């Protein structure tokens, strides 16, 4: 779960060296449901009714999945942790579904500081500040970022689709405004809050299942400011909170988003840069 979610933090940290004043990244309580107003899944609800409710809910969530062939977006990016904070960054993202993710990060005055191209098999990244070039197989990318991650989860995160959602649903709670539920995975437990009226994502959280592990991790995502784009419900703001020994906070605020437009993914490898 640190798995992909913190990927942008990792590559941006490689690229930026000047610390800036921290942006106040507000965090809401998770889950956000008011259990005093539960209106479904009481003890009197039959197993068949619960199963139908869960099935209808999952269908509604999957119907909201953002379909695309290509995506191009621009966003304001900020993050902070116990060691550093970066504000006023700009990131441009281009994606071709299931094929390539292209990211460029710029800072005021000095312009582009980092560019990366990610495919299901490889990661290429250059850092203009330190004149470094990183070339990795995806299977070896953990060595670079000290985290495991996969292409599909990063793609879903950036486009605004749920991550770590499956059919192993339990602990469903419905209030007039929010539905909360959990999903079981071999290594993780994922929690979700979705809006009761349209099943749009509000929050999700992924946690290591092994609570006895002293390095238990969790990653929480909040989605907001939805915009209607050619029939798609696109969350233009994201807040990400990654906890292990400390907390890393990330803010993504999209200022432009275009679907299914022709794109290029330029990436040259400067011969003078040091390969890392």
C-alpha positions in Angstrom: 0.0 0.0 0.0 2.9 2.2 0.4 3.2 0.1 -2.6 2.3 2.7 -5.2 0.7 5.3 -3.3 3.9 6.9 -2.1 5.6 6.6 -5.5 5.2 10.3 -6.3 6.8 11.2 -3.0 9.7 9.0 -3.7 10.5 10.3 -7.2 9.9 13.9 -6.2 12.2 13.6 -3.2 14.9 12.4 -5.6 14.4 15.5 -7.7 13.9 18.4 -5.3 16.5 19.7 -2.9 15.2 23.1 -1.8 12.9 22.9 1.2 9.9 25.3 1.3 7.4 26.3 3.9 5.1 23.4 4.6 1.6 23.4 3.3 -1.0 22.6 5.9 -2.5 19.3 4.8 -5.7 18.8 6.8 -6.7 15.3 7.7 -10.2 14.1 8.3 -11.2 11.3 10.6 -11.5 7.9 9.1 -14.0 6.4 8.9 -16.3 9.3 8.6 -19.5 7.5 9.2 -21.9 8.4 12.0 -22.8 5.0 13.4 -25.6 6.5 15.5 -27.6 6.9 12.3 -27.1 3.4 10.8 -30.1 2.6 8.6 -29.0 -0.7 7.0 -27.5 -4.0 8.1 -29.1 -4.1 11.5 -29.4 -7.5 13.2 -32.9 -7.9 11.7 -31.5 -7.7 8.1 -31.5 -11.1 6.5 -28.4 -12.7 5.0 -30.0 -12.5 1.5 -30.7 -8.8 1.9 -27.2 -8.1 3.1 -25.8 -10.1 0.2 -27.9 -8.2 -2.3 -27.1 -4.8 -0.8 -23.3 -5.6 -1.0 -23.6 -6.9 -4.6 -25.5 -3.7 -5.6 -23.0 -1.5 -3.8 -20.0 -3.1 -5.5 -21.7 -2.9 -8.9 -22.4 0.8 -8.3 -18.7 1.4 -7.3 -17.4 -0.5 -10.4 -19.9 1.4 -12.6 -18.1 4.6 -11.5 -14.7 3.3 -12.6 -13.1 5.9 -14.8 -12.6 4.4 -18.2 -9.9 5.9 -20.5 -7.6 5.2 -23.4 -5.3 8.2 -22.7 -5.2 10.8 -19.9 -3.4 14.1 -19.6 -3.5 16.1 -16.4 -1.7 18.9 -14.7 -1.8 19.4 -10.9 -0.4 21.3 -8.0 1.7 19.0 -5.8 2.8 19.4 -2.2 4.1 17.0 0.4 5.6 17.0 3.8 7.2 14.6 6.3 9.3 14.8 9.4 12.4 15.7 7.4 11.3 18.0 4.6 8.4 19.7 2.9 7.9 20.9 -0.7 5.2 23.3 -1.8 4.3 25.0 -5.0 5.4 22.2 -7.2 3.6 21.4 -10.5 3.3 17.9 -11.9 2.2 17.0 -15.5 1.0 13.5 -16.0 0.3 11.6 -19.3 -1.0 8.1 -19.4 -1.8 5.5 -22.0 -3.9 2.8 -20.3 -2.0 -0.3 -19.2 1.0 0.9 -21.2 2.8 3.9 -20.0 2.8 6.6 -17.3 4.8 9.8 -18.0 5.4 12.3 -15.2 7.2 15.6 -15.2 7.7 17.7 -12.0 8.6 21.4 -12.0 9.5 23.9 -9.4 9.1 27.7 -9.5 12.0 29.6 -11.2 14.1 26.4 -12.0 11.3 24.8 -14.1 11.5 21.0 -14.7 13.5 19.1 -12.0 12.4 15.5 -12.7 10.9 13.4 -15.5 9.9 9.8 -15.3 8.5 7.1 -17.6 6.9 4.1 -16.1 5.8 1.0 -17.9 4.6 -2.4 -16.6 8.2 -3.6 -17.0 10.5 -0.6 -16.5 11.1 2.7 -14.7 13.3 5.4 -16.3 13.9 8.7 -14.4 16.2 11.6 -14.6 16.9 14.2 -11.9 18.0 17.5 -13.4 19.1 18.9 -10.1 21.7 16.3 -9.4 22.2 15.2 -13.0 21.3 11.6 -12.2 19.7 9.0 -14.4 17.9 6.0 -13.0 17.1 2.9 -15.1 15.3 0.0 -13.4 13.2 -3.0 -14.2 9.9 -2.7 -12.3 10.8 -5.8 -10.4 13.9 -4.0 -9.1 12.3 -0.6 -8.4 12.1 -1.3 -4.7 15.8 -0.9 -4.6 15.5 2.6 -5.9 12.5 3.8 -3.8 12.7 1.4 -0.9 9.1 0.4 -1.6 7.4 -2.3 -3.7 4.8 -1.1 -6.2 3.0 -2.2 -9.3 1.9 -0.4 -12.5 -1.8 -1.0 -12.3 -2.2 0.3 -8.7 -0.3 3.5 -9.6 -2.5 3.9 -12.7 -5.7 3.5 -10.6 -4.4 5.9 -8.0 -3.6 8.7 -10.5 -6.9 8.3 -12.5 -9.0 8.2 -9.4 -10.2 4.6 -9.3 -10.3 2.5 -6.1 -7.2 0.6 -5.1 -7.3 -2.7 -3.4 -11.0 -3.2 -3.9 -12.3 -6.8 -4.2 -15.3 -8.9 -3.6 -14.3 -10.1 -0.1 -16.4 -7.5 1.6 -17.3 -7.4 5.3 -18.3 -5.0 8.1 -20.7 -3.0 5.9 -22.3 0.0 7.6 -24.7 2.4 5.9 -25.7 5.8 7.1 -27.9 8.3 5.2 -24.8 9.8 3.5 -22.0 7.3 3.6 -21.5 3.6 3.3 -18.4 2.1 5.0 -17.0 -1.4 4.4 -13.8 -3.4 4.5 -12.1 -5.8 2.0 -9.9 -8.7 2.9 -6.6 -9.4 1.1 -3.9 -12.0 1.8 -1.6 -9.3 3.2 -3.8 -6.2 3.7 -7.1 -5.0 5.0 -8.7 -2.2 3.0 -11.4 0.1 4.2 -13.7 2.3 2.1 -16.1 5.1 2.5 -18.4 5.8 -0.5 -21.2 8.2 -0.9 -24.6 6.6 -0.3 -26.4 8.3 -3.2 -24.0 7.5 -6.1 -21.3 5.2 -4.7 -18.5 7.7 -5.4 -15.3 7.3 -3.5 -14.8 9.5 -0.5 -12.0 7.8 1.4 -10.0 4.6 1.4 -7.4 3.1 3.7 -5.1 0.1 3.3 -3.4 -1.4 6.3 -1.0 -4.3 6.8 -2.9 -7.3 8.1 -0.1 -8.4 10.5 -0.7 -6.1 13.4 2.2 -7.8 15.3 4.7 -6.4 12.8 6.5 -3.5 14.5 6.7 -1.8 11.1 3.0 -1.9 10.4 2.1 0.5 7.6 -1.1 2.2 6.5 -2.0 4.5 3.6 -5.1 6.6 3.6 -6.6 8.4 0.6 -9.3 11.1 0.5 -11.0 12.0 -2.8 -12.9 15.3 -3.4 -14.1 18.1 -5.6 -15.6 15.8 -8.3 -15.9 17.2 -11.8 -18.1 15.8 -14.6 -15.9 15.1 -17.6 -17.5 13.5 -20.6 -19.7 11.3 -18.4 -16.9 10.6 -16.0 -16.8 11.5 -12.3 -13.3 12.7 -11.8 -12.0 13.6 -8.3 -9.8 16.7 -8.8 -8.3 16.7 -5.3 -6.6 13.9 -3.5 -5.1 13.8 0.0 -2.7 10.9 0.9 -1.4 10.0 4.3 1.2 7.3 4.6 2.1 6.1 8.1 4.9 3.8 9.2 7.2 5.1 11.8 6.2 8.6 10.8 3.6 10.3 8.7 4.1 11.5 5.1 1.4 13.8 3.7 0.7 14.5 0.0 -1.7 16.9 -1.7 -2.7 16.5 -5.3 -4.9 19.3 -6.8 -5.6 18.9 -10.5 -6.0 22.1 -12.5 -6.4 20.4 -15.9 -7.6 17.0 -17.0 -8.2 15.7 -20.5 -9.3 12.3 -21.7 -8.6 10.4 -24.9 -6.5 13.0 -26.6 -3.3 12.2 -28.7 -0.2 12.2 -26.5 3.5 11.9 -26.8 5.9 10.6 -24.1 9.3 12.2 -24.7 12.2 11.0 -22.7 15.8 11.4 -23.6 18.7 10.1 -21.6 21.4 12.8 -21.1 24.7 11.2 -21.7 26.4 13.5 -19.2 24.2 12.3 -16.3 25.5 9.8 -13.8 23.7 6.4 -13.9 22.5 5.4 -10.5 
